Amino acid sequence: MRSSSLLTPSVPASGLSVGRALVFLAVAGAAWGTVGAAAALLHGLSDLGPVALSFWRCAGGLVLMLGWSVPSAARPARRTPAAPEPAGRRWLRILGTGCGMTLFQTAYFAAVLETGLAVGTVVTLGAGPVLIAVGARLLMGERLGRGGLAAVAGALAGLVVLVLGGGGGTVRPLGVGLALLSAAGYAGVGLLARWLGRHGARADHRSTTTWALAVGAVCLLPWGLSEGLLPHTGEPGRVLGLLVYVAAVPTALAYALYFAGAAVVRAATTSVVMLIEPVAAAAIAVLLLGERLTGAMLLGTGLLLTAVTGLAVAETRAAAPARPGDSKLSGPCRSGLA
């Protein structure tokens, strides 16, 4: 009995397959890649500050998630209800995720203001996978192996080429510190989602998103009031439309998909897949904002997508059920990444 259990992949508490989880993460990353363009348009149309924008993002996303949850709760359940989540883990999930999201989002905007978009993005998104890989190894025993480490290194190289290849930016110590703080918040959210997905009772990702947005809105409200929550603009219709978009697509939808996928896929793999975000941002800059397509953008995009594809294939193989006669090759080492 003991040997057979070691050869059978564990079933995620969420019930979501690894393949679907990877798709969810890729869609969430692409959606997050549109936030920068939307924020740039909002700053051009109004005097809305970064903290106020973060507040409206959380508050608007919260309203949408509540509107989604009410009709869902009214429908009869089609599946057998899962065991209730222990109260301690439920509060850890709610408060940890909400505070981590607030820290990640606000510190990132502050880093961009202090040291610029390029440097702030490179430090935040570059340090995130490293912190997650180290945390997953220390806290959960997850190993990437040589192939996985090479993929992470390739993804980080692609990120640097993609973001800084066009001319770089000004490096300021305070901005770098804020970006590292943002990366720590992002890593904390990812590690917590993965840990709870492995060891906790089944949790609804919509509930996680809703509560996390509520915590974020409460934390950001005092700072938003001091900065000014109501934008002054000559085009209120466009500003309102952009705020609704930011609340709906890269917030309510993207975070729900992210929490669902992060509970299933290894933490380090999740962090690399989410580097699709700067690829999406670069594509928007070229296609919609009229920026010039450079060789550095092509090279960085190629490196990132290659790393993401490699890790996604390895993750899917590692989660594949063992076949009869494959006992010597089954289990955690099948993918070659352990």
Residue frames as qw, qx, qy, qz and C-alpha x, y, z in Angstrom:
[[0.000, 0.885, 0.465, 0.000, 0.00, 0.00, 0.00],
 [0.314, -0.782, 0.072, 0.533, 2.78, 2.38, 0.82],
 [0.381, -0.182, 0.567, 0.707, 4.59, 1.96, -2.49],
 [0.217, 0.565, 0.686, 0.404, 1.44, 2.42, -4.55],
 [0.103, -0.921, -0.321, 0.197, 0.60, 5.66, -2.78],
 [0.352, -0.616, 0.281, 0.646, 4.01, 7.01, -3.62],
 [0.302, 0.032, 0.692, 0.655, 3.44, 6.29, -7.30],
 [0.091, 0.707, 0.667, 0.216, 0.03, 7.96, -7.53],
 [0.146, 0.318, -0.018, 0.937, -0.09, 11.75, -8.07],
 [0.009, -0.401, -0.649, 0.646, -2.02, 13.60, -5.40],
 [0.083, 0.669, 0.612, 0.413, -5.37, 15.04, -6.38],
 [0.092, 0.232, -0.169, 0.953, -5.60, 18.79, -5.79],
 [0.068, 0.386, 0.713, -0.581, -8.13, 19.92, -3.22],
 [0.316, 0.400, -0.036, -0.860, -9.75, 22.18, -5.84],
 [0.697, 0.335, 0.628, -0.088, -10.53, 19.29, -8.21],
 [0.447, 0.834, -0.133, -0.296, -9.13, 21.32, -11.14],
 [0.922, 0.176, 0.132, 0.320, -6.87, 19.54, -13.63],
 [0.495, -0.479, 0.203, 0.696, -3.31, 20.79, -14.12],
 [0.344, 0.292, 0.546, 0.706, -3.98, 21.55, -17.79],
 [0.089, -0.826, -0.458, -0.315, -6.96, 23.78, -17.02],
 [0.487, -0.775, -0.120, 0.383, -5.08, 25.39, -14.14],
 [0.493, -0.192, 0.324, 0.784, -2.26, 26.39, -16.50],
 [0.142, 0.550, 0.534, 0.626, -4.79, 27.89, -18.93],
 [0.313, -0.873, -0.373, 0.011, -6.40, 29.83, -16.07],
 [0.526, -0.607, 0.063, 0.592, -3.00, 31.21, -15.04],
 [0.408, 0.101, 0.452, 0.787, -2.10, 32.18, -18.61],
 [0.016, -0.729, -0.511, -0.455, -5.39, 34.05, -19.07],
 [0.433, -0.843, -0.230, 0.222, -4.93, 35.80, -15.72],
 [0.541, -0.368, 0.211, 0.726, -1.40, 36.88, -16.68],
 [0.264, 0.362, 0.506, 0.737, -2.58, 38.22, -20.03],
 [0.194, -0.842, -0.452, -0.222, -5.38, 40.14, -18.30],
 [0.514, -0.728, -0.078, 0.447, -2.95, 41.63, -15.78],
 [0.525, -0.024, 0.332, 0.784, -0.81, 42.76, -18.69],
 [0.101, 0.668, 0.463, 0.574, -3.54, 45.23, -19.69],
 [0.393, -0.788, -0.375, 0.290, -3.51, 47.08, -16.35],
 [0.440, -0.357, 0.114, 0.816, -0.54, 49.27, -17.23],
 [0.119, 0.278, 0.513, 0.803, -2.13, 50.55, -20.42],
 [0.275, -0.735, -0.574, -0.232, -5.44, 51.19, -18.67],
 [0.481, -0.682, -0.237, 0.497, -3.68, 53.03, -15.83],
 [0.356, -0.124, 0.263, 0.888, -1.71, 55.14, -18.30],
 [0.044, -0.500, -0.564, -0.655, -4.93, 56.14, -20.06],
 [0.407, -0.769, -0.490, 0.041, -6.60, 56.96, -16.74],
 [0.478, -0.524, -0.068, 0.702, -3.67, 59.13, -15.64],
 [0.233, 0.084, 0.403, 0.881, -3.84, 60.94, -18.97],
 [0.194, -0.567, -0.583, -0.548, -7.58, 61.58, -18.68],
 [0.526, -0.787, -0.224, -0.231, -7.76, 62.49, -14.98],
 [0.027, 0.700, -0.545, 0.461, -5.78, 63.29, -11.85],
 [0.919, -0.331, -0.049, -0.207, -6.48, 59.89, -10.27],
 [0.096, -0.715, 0.680, -0.132, -3.49, 58.80, -8.15],
 [0.450, 0.226, -0.862, -0.063, -2.09, 55.26, -7.82],
 [0.061, 0.054, 0.854, -0.514, -3.57, 54.57, -4.37],
 [0.529, 0.302, 0.244, -0.754, -7.00, 55.84, -5.42],
 [0.615, 0.334, -0.549, -0.457, -6.81, 53.73, -8.57],
 [0.259, 0.124, -0.943, 0.170, -5.92, 50.68, -6.48],
 [0.293, 0.156, 0.651, -0.683, -8.88, 51.39, -4.18],
 [0.638, 0.350, -0.022, -0.685, -11.36, 51.65, -7.06],
 [0.484, 0.302, -0.789, -0.227, -9.88, 48.51, -8.57],
 [0.097, -0.016, -0.931, 0.351, -10.51, 46.57, -5.35],
 [0.360, 0.275, 0.485, -0.748, -13.87, 48.17, -4.60],
 [0.608, 0.364, -0.279, -0.648, -15.19, 47.74, -8.14],
 [0.423, 0.208, -0.875, -0.108, -13.94, 44.17, -8.29],
 [0.093, 0.070, 0.837, -0.534, -15.62, 43.47, -4.95],
 [0.537, 0.313, 0.207, -0.755, -18.98, 44.74, -6.22],
 [0.617, 0.345, -0.544, -0.452, -18.70, 42.56, -9.33],
 [0.274, 0.145, -0.939, 0.148, -17.71, 39.48, -7.31],
 [0.283, 0.166, 0.680, -0.656, -20.65, 40.01, -4.94],
 [0.618, 0.364, -0.061, -0.695, -22.99, 40.33, -7.92],
 [0.535, 0.307, -0.751, -0.235, -21.58, 37.07, -9.31],
 [0.084, 0.105, -0.919, 0.370, -21.83, 35.20, -6.01],
 [0.480, 0.107, 0.425, -0.760, -25.51, 35.96, -5.29],
 [0.796, 0.257, -0.189, -0.515, -27.04, 34.15, -8.29],
 [0.494, 0.328, -0.803, 0.055, -24.48, 31.35, -7.96],
 [0.099, -0.107, 0.809, -0.569, -25.50, 30.78, -4.33],
 [0.627, 0.157, 0.237, -0.725, -29.17, 30.69, -5.34],
 [0.711, 0.293, -0.534, -0.351, -28.63, 27.84, -7.82],
 [0.916, -0.325, 0.181, -0.149, -28.84, 24.28, -6.43],
 [0.218, -0.641, 0.715, 0.175, -25.49, 22.56, -6.04],
 [0.831, 0.346, -0.323, -0.294, -24.74, 19.92, -8.68],
 [0.604, 0.307, -0.688, 0.262, -21.89, 18.25, -6.85],
 [0.714, -0.508, -0.451, 0.169, -21.51, 16.77, -3.40],
 [0.152, -0.950, 0.150, -0.229, -20.52, 19.55, -0.99],
 [0.611, 0.355, -0.547, 0.448, -16.87, 19.42, 0.08],
 [0.598, -0.475, -0.492, 0.419, -15.77, 19.25, 3.69],
 [0.080, -0.986, -0.111, -0.098, -15.93, 22.67, 5.34],
 [0.520, 0.522, -0.343, 0.583, -12.67, 24.57, 5.51],
 [0.561, -0.446, -0.488, 0.498, -11.31, 24.87, 9.07],
 [0.074, -0.970, -0.232, 0.020, -11.95, 28.32, 10.55],
 [0.482, -0.682, 0.254, 0.489, -8.28, 28.99, 11.22],
 [0.483, 0.013, 0.593, 0.644, -7.25, 28.26, 7.65],
 [0.215, 0.768, 0.539, 0.270, -10.20, 30.23, 6.29],
 [0.179, -0.966, -0.065, 0.172, -9.15, 33.37, 8.17],
 [0.525, -0.454, 0.445, 0.565, -5.53, 32.80, 7.18],
 [0.446, 0.354, 0.630, 0.527, -6.60, 32.59, 3.54],
 [0.083, 0.898, 0.405, 0.150, -8.77, 35.71, 3.74],
 [0.282, -0.930, 0.078, 0.224, -6.44, 38.00, 5.70],
 [0.589, -0.362, 0.491, 0.530, -3.20, 36.69, 4.21],
 [0.465, 0.420, 0.587, 0.513, -4.41, 36.96, 0.63],
 [0.055, 0.935, 0.327, 0.125, -6.05, 40.36, 1.12],
 [0.364, -0.858, 0.184, 0.312, -3.05, 41.92, 2.85],
 [0.603, -0.177, 0.550, 0.550, -0.63, 40.36, 0.37],
 [0.392, 0.630, 0.528, 0.413, -2.61, 41.69, -2.61],
 [0.088, -0.985, -0.149, 0.020, -2.77, 45.15, -1.06],
 [0.498, -0.672, 0.347, 0.425, 0.98, 45.19, -0.39],
 [0.595, 0.098, 0.598, 0.528, 1.86, 43.87, -3.84],
 [0.302, 0.750, 0.481, 0.338, -0.36, 46.30, -5.71],
 [0.149, -0.985, -0.082, 0.034, 0.33, 49.47, -3.73],
 [0.547, -0.605, 0.374, 0.441, 4.08, 48.97, -3.36],
 [0.596, 0.244, 0.551, 0.530, 4.35, 48.30, -7.10],
 [0.199, 0.880, 0.323, 0.285, 2.60, 51.54, -8.03],
 [0.350, -0.915, 0.118, 0.163, 4.80, 53.41, -5.54],
 [0.665, -0.294, 0.467, 0.504, 7.95, 51.79, -6.99],
 [0.500, 0.538, 0.481, 0.478, 6.96, 52.82, -10.50],
 [0.015, -0.979, -0.148, -0.140, 6.47, 56.41, -9.36],
 [0.505, -0.788, 0.260, 0.236, 9.84, 56.41, -7.56],
 [0.433, -0.448, 0.642, 0.448, 12.13, 54.62, -10.01],
 [0.372, 0.401, -0.485, -0.683, 10.14, 54.34, -13.24],
 [0.892, 0.126, 0.045, -0.433, 8.09, 51.69, -14.98],
 [0.733, 0.433, -0.525, 0.014, 10.99, 49.70, -16.45],
 [0.197, 0.379, -0.770, 0.474, 13.08, 49.27, -13.30],
 [0.536, -0.164, 0.477, -0.677, 10.03, 48.84, -11.04],
 [0.899, 0.179, -0.094, -0.389, 8.65, 46.10, -13.30],
 [0.643, 0.416, -0.628, 0.138, 11.97, 44.27, -13.68],
 [0.003, 0.342, -0.752, 0.564, 12.66, 44.19, -9.94],
 [0.649, -0.069, 0.383, -0.654, 9.11, 43.24, -8.93],
 [0.918, 0.239, -0.059, -0.311, 8.44, 40.56, -11.53],
 [0.584, 0.498, -0.618, 0.169, 12.05, 39.38, -11.54],
 [0.073, -0.362, 0.755, -0.541, 12.34, 38.95, -7.77],
 [0.758, -0.098, 0.159, -0.625, 8.90, 37.33, -7.48],
 [0.918, 0.159, -0.338, -0.131, 9.77, 33.94, -9.06],
 [0.433, 0.392, -0.672, 0.455, 13.03, 33.78, -7.09],
 [0.314, -0.293, 0.542, -0.722, 11.28, 34.43, -3.77],
 [0.857, -0.010, 0.033, -0.514, 8.55, 31.95, -4.62],
 [0.803, 0.285, -0.521, 0.044, 11.00, 29.23, -5.68],
 [0.217, 0.346, -0.703, 0.582, 12.98, 29.66, -2.44],
 [0.501, -0.193, 0.405, -0.740, 9.84, 29.78, -0.32],
 [0.896, 0.079, -0.179, -0.398, 8.31, 26.72, -2.00],
 [0.666, 0.300, -0.645, 0.225, 11.53, 24.76, -1.45],
 [0.077, 0.278, -0.670, 0.684, 11.83, 25.75, 2.23],
 [0.492, -0.067, 0.394, -0.773, 8.16, 25.61, 3.23],
 [0.855, 0.190, 0.143, -0.461, 6.70, 22.87, 1.02],
 [0.621, -0.278, 0.698, 0.224, 9.66, 20.86, -0.24],
 [0.716, 0.655, 0.227, -0.081, 8.88, 21.63, -3.90],
 [0.494, -0.435, 0.483, 0.578, 11.91, 21.16, -6.16],
 [0.542, 0.735, -0.092, -0.397, 12.48, 22.50, -9.64],
 [0.862, -0.002, 0.383, 0.331, 15.65, 20.59, -10.45],
 [0.378, -0.303, 0.382, 0.787, 18.16, 21.62, -13.10],
 [0.170, 0.421, 0.668, 0.590, 15.61, 21.84, -15.92],
 [0.169, -0.853, -0.494, -0.020, 13.25, 23.96, -13.86],
 [0.396, -0.699, 0.015, 0.595, 16.03, 26.24, -12.66],
 [0.339, -0.031, 0.516, 0.786, 17.17, 26.72, -16.26],
 [0.038, 0.648, 0.641, 0.409, 13.61, 27.64, -17.24],
 [0.291, -0.873, -0.300, 0.252, 13.34, 30.18, -14.41],
 [0.422, -0.480, 0.245, 0.729, 16.72, 31.67, -15.38],
 [0.258, 0.244, 0.624, 0.697, 15.61, 31.89, -19.00],
 [0.082, -0.802, -0.568, -0.165, 12.37, 33.57, -18.00],
 [0.354, -0.808, -0.104, 0.460, 14.21, 36.15, -15.87],
 [0.388, -0.224, 0.432, 0.783, 16.66, 36.85, -18.71],
 [0.143, 0.499, 0.665, 0.537, 13.74, 37.30, -21.09],
 [0.203, -0.870, -0.433, 0.116, 12.07, 39.69, -18.67],
 [0.385, -0.638, 0.111, 0.658, 15.18, 41.84, -18.35],
 [0.297, 0.018, 0.581, 0.758, 15.68, 41.96, -22.13],
 [0.040, 0.645, 0.688, 0.330, 12.01, 42.71, -22.75],
 [0.234, -0.899, -0.346, 0.135, 11.62, 45.53, -20.23],
 [0.360, -0.771, 0.173, 0.495, 15.08, 47.12, -20.23],
 [0.637, 0.119, 0.520, 0.557, 16.11, 46.41, -23.82],
 [0.286, 0.801, 0.395, 0.348, 14.49, 49.58, -25.06],
 [0.200, 0.722, -0.133, 0.648, 16.66, 51.96, -23.07],
 [0.486, -0.128, -0.650, 0.570, 16.49, 51.10, -19.37],
 [0.316, -0.840, -0.294, -0.328, 15.53, 53.44, -16.59],
 [0.016, 0.663, -0.450, 0.597, 16.77, 55.33, -13.55],
 [0.699, -0.244, -0.650, 0.173, 17.64, 53.10, -10.59],
 [0.220, -0.624, 0.289, -0.692, 16.77, 54.66, -7.22],
 [0.181, 0.120, -0.907, 0.362, 17.36, 52.71, -3.99],
 [0.408, 0.120, 0.521, -0.740, 13.98, 53.62, -2.50],
 [0.707, 0.297, -0.219, -0.603, 12.20, 52.52, -5.66],
 [0.516, 0.255, -0.817, -0.032, 14.10, 49.23, -5.73],
 [0.048, -0.050, 0.824, -0.562, 13.21, 48.65, -2.07],
 [0.579, 0.213, 0.266, -0.741, 9.54, 49.27, -2.79],
 [0.691, 0.320, -0.501, -0.412, 9.68, 46.91, -5.76],
 [0.323, 0.181, -0.904, 0.216, 11.22, 44.19, -3.57],
 [0.304, 0.078, 0.635, -0.706, 8.47, 44.80, -1.01],
 [0.691, 0.286, -0.094, -0.657, 5.93, 44.38, -3.80],
 [0.576, 0.292, -0.748, -0.150, 7.60, 41.14, -4.89],
 [0.026, 0.096, -0.877, 0.471, 7.44, 39.86, -1.31],
 [0.534, 0.187, 0.381, -0.732, 3.69, 40.53, -1.21],
 [0.712, 0.349, -0.382, -0.475, 3.21, 38.76, -4.55],
 [0.397, 0.266, -0.872, 0.103, 5.30, 35.79, -3.40],
 [0.218, -0.033, 0.751, -0.622, 3.35, 35.56, -0.16],
 [0.687, 0.245, 0.117, -0.674, 0.02, 35.39, -1.99],
 [0.683, 0.364, -0.567, -0.282, 1.28, 32.71, -4.38],
 [0.246, 0.233, -0.892, 0.300, 2.83, 30.56, -1.67],
 [0.390, 0.033, 0.609, -0.690, -0.23, 30.82, 0.55],
 [0.749, 0.276, -0.102, -0.594, -2.56, 29.80, -2.30],
 [0.617, 0.324, -0.712, -0.083, -0.40, 26.80, -3.15],
 [0.049, 0.187, -0.852, 0.486, 0.00, 25.71, 0.51],
 [0.538, 0.120, 0.456, -0.699, -3.72, 25.92, 1.19],
 [0.740, 0.332, -0.325, -0.488, -4.43, 24.11, -2.09],
 [0.510, 0.287, -0.807, 0.075, -2.22, 21.21, -1.01],
 [0.243, -0.013, -0.832, 0.498, -3.09, 20.96, 2.68],
 [0.305, 0.094, 0.383, -0.867, -6.38, 22.73, 3.27],
 [0.442, 0.449, 0.757, -0.175, -10.00, 21.78, 2.71],
 [0.330, 0.439, 0.565, 0.616, -11.51, 22.70, -0.64],
 [0.038, -0.596, -0.258, 0.760, -12.06, 26.46, -0.88],
 [0.463, 0.759, 0.446, 0.105, -14.10, 28.37, -3.46],
 [0.505, 0.029, 0.139, 0.852, -11.77, 30.62, -5.48],
 [0.050, -0.682, -0.351, -0.639, -14.60, 33.10, -5.94],
 [0.576, -0.780, -0.243, 0.020, -14.91, 33.40, -2.17],
 [0.687, -0.289, 0.022, 0.667, -11.14, 33.89, -1.90],
 [0.304, 0.356, 0.275, 0.840, -11.22, 36.67, -4.49],
 [0.264, -0.777, -0.374, -0.432, -14.23, 38.38, -2.93],
 [0.642, -0.721, -0.167, 0.202, -12.82, 38.44, 0.60],
 [0.645, -0.132, 0.109, 0.745, -9.34, 39.44, -0.58],
 [0.165, 0.519, 0.301, 0.783, -10.76, 42.40, -2.51],
 [0.431, -0.818, -0.309, -0.222, -12.79, 43.43, 0.54],
 [0.698, -0.534, -0.056, 0.473, -9.67, 43.41, 2.72],
 [0.505, 0.135, 0.232, 0.820, -7.78, 45.38, 0.08],
 [0.037, -0.710, -0.349, -0.610, -10.50, 48.01, -0.24],
 [0.556, -0.802, -0.219, 0.018, -10.64, 48.51, 3.54],
 [0.699, -0.357, 0.059, 0.616, -6.86, 48.82, 3.80],
 [0.404, 0.235, 0.316, 0.826, -6.63, 51.27, 0.89],
 [0.070, -0.832, -0.499, -0.232, -9.59, 53.49, 1.82],
 [0.377, -0.838, -0.103, 0.381, -7.80, 55.79, 4.33],
 [0.448, -0.308, 0.399, 0.738, -4.83, 56.31, 1.98],
 [0.244, 0.455, 0.641, 0.568, -7.17, 56.88, -0.94],
 [0.134, -0.901, -0.413, 0.015, -9.13, 59.51, 0.94],
 [0.397, -0.722, 0.112, 0.555, -5.93, 61.40, 1.73],
 [0.371, -0.095, 0.573, 0.725, -4.88, 61.24, -1.92],
 [0.418, 0.356, -0.048, -0.834, -8.33, 62.05, -3.33],
 [0.491, 0.144, 0.859, 0.004, -10.74, 59.36, -4.47],
 [0.510, 0.727, 0.429, -0.167, -12.84, 61.31, -6.95],
 [0.544, 0.027, 0.388, 0.743, -11.06, 62.07, -10.25],
 [0.211, 0.755, 0.084, -0.616, -11.26, 65.46, -11.90],
 [0.397, 0.016, 0.736, 0.547, -11.72, 64.98, -15.63],
 [0.356, 0.372, -0.142, -0.846, -13.29, 66.46, -18.70],
 [0.585, 0.134, -0.661, -0.450, -14.23, 63.01, -20.00],
 [0.523, -0.284, 0.623, -0.507, -16.11, 61.25, -17.19],
 [0.914, 0.204, 0.019, -0.350, -17.59, 58.63, -19.52],
 [0.707, 0.476, -0.507, 0.129, -14.21, 57.32, -20.66],
 [0.036, -0.483, 0.707, -0.516, -12.80, 57.41, -17.13],
 [0.725, -0.128, 0.424, -0.528, -15.79, 55.44, -15.81],
 [0.911, 0.318, -0.174, -0.197, -15.49, 52.92, -18.63],
 [0.486, 0.515, -0.643, 0.291, -11.79, 52.35, -17.92],
 [0.302, -0.381, 0.659, -0.573, -12.46, 51.95, -14.18],
 [0.874, 0.037, 0.210, -0.436, -15.17, 49.37, -14.91],
 [0.812, 0.433, -0.392, 0.002, -12.77, 47.51, -17.21],
 [0.195, 0.520, -0.708, 0.437, -9.98, 47.51, -14.60],
 [0.536, -0.247, 0.565, -0.576, -12.39, 46.21, -11.96],
 [0.898, 0.176, 0.105, -0.389, -13.89, 43.53, -14.22],
 [0.862, 0.425, -0.277, 0.021, -11.15, 41.95, -16.36],
 [0.512, 0.441, -0.593, 0.439, -7.72, 42.30, -14.67],
 [0.245, -0.367, 0.584, -0.681, -9.24, 42.19, -11.17],
 [0.764, -0.058, 0.367, -0.527, -12.43, 40.17, -10.63],
 [0.922, 0.328, -0.132, -0.155, -11.86, 37.75, -13.52],
 [0.531, 0.579, -0.566, 0.251, -8.06, 37.55, -13.36],
 [0.206, -0.467, 0.695, -0.507, -7.76, 37.08, -9.59],
 [0.854, -0.040, 0.303, -0.422, -10.47, 34.39, -9.56],
 [0.881, 0.408, -0.239, -0.002, -8.61, 32.49, -12.30],
 [0.274, 0.631, -0.620, 0.378, -5.26, 33.03, -10.56],
 [0.462, -0.393, 0.623, -0.495, -6.37, 31.68, -7.18],
 [0.939, 0.114, 0.153, -0.288, -8.00, 28.66, -8.83],
 [0.791, 0.505, -0.319, 0.132, -4.87, 27.83, -10.83],
 [0.103, 0.662, -0.601, 0.436, -2.33, 28.63, -8.11],
 [0.710, -0.354, 0.450, -0.410, -3.92, 26.08, -5.79],
 [0.969, 0.186, 0.147, -0.071, -3.10, 23.28, -8.27],
 [0.723, 0.578, -0.199, 0.323, 0.19, 24.17, -10.00],
 [0.720, -0.254, -0.231, 0.602, 3.56, 24.25, -8.27],
 [0.158, -0.896, -0.168, 0.381, 4.32, 27.68, -6.84],
 [0.318, -0.491, 0.430, 0.688, 7.49, 28.30, -8.87],
 [0.276, 0.290, 0.753, 0.522, 5.77, 27.23, -12.11],
 [0.032, 0.846, 0.529, -0.065, 2.90, 29.59, -11.33],
 [0.216, -0.807, 0.051, 0.548, 5.26, 32.52, -10.90],
 [0.287, -0.237, 0.614, 0.696, 6.95, 31.86, -14.25],
 [0.198, 0.522, 0.764, 0.323, 3.65, 31.40, -16.12],
 [0.041, -0.886, -0.382, 0.258, 2.49, 34.74, -14.74],
 [0.294, -0.490, 0.305, 0.762, 5.41, 36.39, -16.56],
 [0.299, 0.500, 0.674, 0.454, 3.06, 36.33, -19.55],
 [0.069, -0.874, -0.362, 0.318, 1.93, 39.66, -18.07],
 [0.143, -0.684, 0.267, 0.663, 4.85, 41.75, -19.48],
 [0.272, 0.069, 0.777, 0.563, 4.50, 39.94, -22.82],
 [0.108, 0.722, 0.676, 0.096, 0.86, 41.01, -23.00],
 [0.133, -0.861, -0.122, 0.475, 1.80, 44.54, -21.95],
 [0.262, -0.401, 0.521, 0.706, 4.44, 44.73, -24.70],
 [0.225, 0.349, 0.802, 0.429, 1.95, 43.48, -27.30],
 [0.020, 0.855, 0.500, -0.133, -0.58, 46.14, -26.25],
 [0.227, -0.729, 0.137, 0.632, 2.10, 48.83, -26.41],
 [0.226, -0.167, 0.672, 0.685, 2.89, 47.88, -30.01],
 [0.096, 0.420, 0.826, 0.364, -0.60, 47.14, -31.31],
 [0.121, -0.821, -0.556, -0.040, -2.69, 49.78, -29.52],
 [0.304, -0.863, -0.061, 0.399, -0.33, 52.48, -28.26],
 [0.549, 0.830, -0.065, 0.073, 1.80, 52.78, -31.40],
 [0.422, -0.739, 0.494, 0.178, 5.15, 51.87, -29.83],
 [0.523, 0.604, -0.558, -0.224, 7.88, 50.52, -32.12],
 [0.988, -0.133, 0.072, -0.027, 8.57, 46.77, -32.22],
 [0.037, 0.812, -0.583, 0.000, 12.26, 46.22, -31.43],
 [0.664, 0.273, -0.695, 0.038, 14.61, 43.28, -31.62],
 [0.008, 0.232, -0.758, 0.610, 14.90, 43.31, -27.83],
 [0.644, -0.001, 0.279, -0.712, 11.13, 42.95, -27.49],
 [0.845, 0.234, -0.370, -0.307, 11.11, 39.99, -29.86],
 [0.477, 0.315, -0.764, 0.299, 14.04, 38.30, -28.13],
 [0.196, -0.187, 0.653, -0.707, 12.66, 38.86, -24.62],
 [0.762, 0.061, 0.084, -0.639, 9.20, 37.64, -25.64],
 [0.780, 0.273, -0.545, -0.139, 10.71, 34.53, -27.21],
 [0.268, 0.278, -0.797, 0.464, 12.74, 33.69, -24.11],
 [0.414, -0.102, 0.501, -0.753, 9.77, 34.19, -21.81],
 [0.825, 0.139, -0.068, -0.544, 7.33, 32.15, -23.88],
 [0.657, 0.307, -0.688, 0.034, 9.88, 29.35, -24.31],
 [0.061, 0.216, -0.782, 0.581, 10.41, 29.15, -20.55],
 [0.585, 0.006, 0.335, -0.738, 6.67, 29.24, -19.84],
 [0.826, 0.226, -0.334, -0.394, 5.99, 26.52, -22.42],
 [0.494, 0.307, -0.785, 0.213, 8.75, 24.30, -21.07],
 [0.129, -0.127, 0.730, -0.659, 7.56, 24.52, -17.50],
 [0.695, 0.090, 0.116, -0.704, 3.92, 24.01, -18.53],
 [0.778, 0.239, -0.540, -0.214, 4.79, 20.80, -20.40],
 [0.332, 0.235, -0.815, 0.414, 6.87, 19.53, -17.47],
 [0.366, -0.090, 0.517, -0.769, 4.10, 20.37, -14.99],
 [0.800, 0.131, -0.117, -0.573, 1.52, 18.47, -17.08],
 [0.692, 0.254, -0.676, 0.016, 3.79, 15.43, -17.38],
 [0.093, 0.235, -0.767, 0.590, 4.51, 15.43, -13.65],
 [0.509, 0.013, 0.427, -0.747, 0.77, 15.39, -12.90],
 [0.667, 0.165, -0.536, -0.491, -0.08, 12.65, -15.42],
 [0.861, -0.300, 0.280, -0.300, -1.43, 9.45, -13.84],
 [0.246, -0.470, 0.833, 0.158, 0.99, 6.55, -13.68],
 [0.774, 0.270, -0.362, -0.443, 0.53, 3.92, -16.40],
 [0.945, -0.230, 0.227, -0.050, 0.80, 0.18, -15.77],
 [0.888, 0.195, 0.068, 0.411, 4.36, -0.95, -16.09],
 [0.315, 0.734, -0.114, 0.591, 5.78, 2.54, -15.54],
 [0.653, -0.728, -0.201, 0.063, 6.35, 2.19, -11.80],
 [0.713, -0.216, 0.006, 0.667, 10.05, 2.86, -12.06],
 [0.274, 0.253, 0.209, 0.904, 9.45, 6.09, -13.89],
 [0.261, -0.746, -0.491, -0.366, 6.37, 7.28, -12.08],
 [0.514, -0.664, -0.347, 0.419, 5.97, 9.71, -9.25],
 [0.084, -0.939, -0.033, 0.333, 7.54, 13.12, -8.65],
 [0.359, -0.540, 0.524, 0.553, 10.70, 12.41, -10.65],
 [0.644, 0.433, 0.600, 0.192, 8.98, 11.53, -13.93],
 [0.324, 0.935, 0.142, -0.031, 9.19, 15.03, -15.30],
 [0.733, 0.263, -0.081, 0.622, 12.93, 15.29, -14.84],
 [0.005, -0.762, 0.070, -0.643, 12.49, 18.48, -12.81],
 [0.724, -0.670, -0.022, -0.165, 12.58, 16.97, -9.32]]
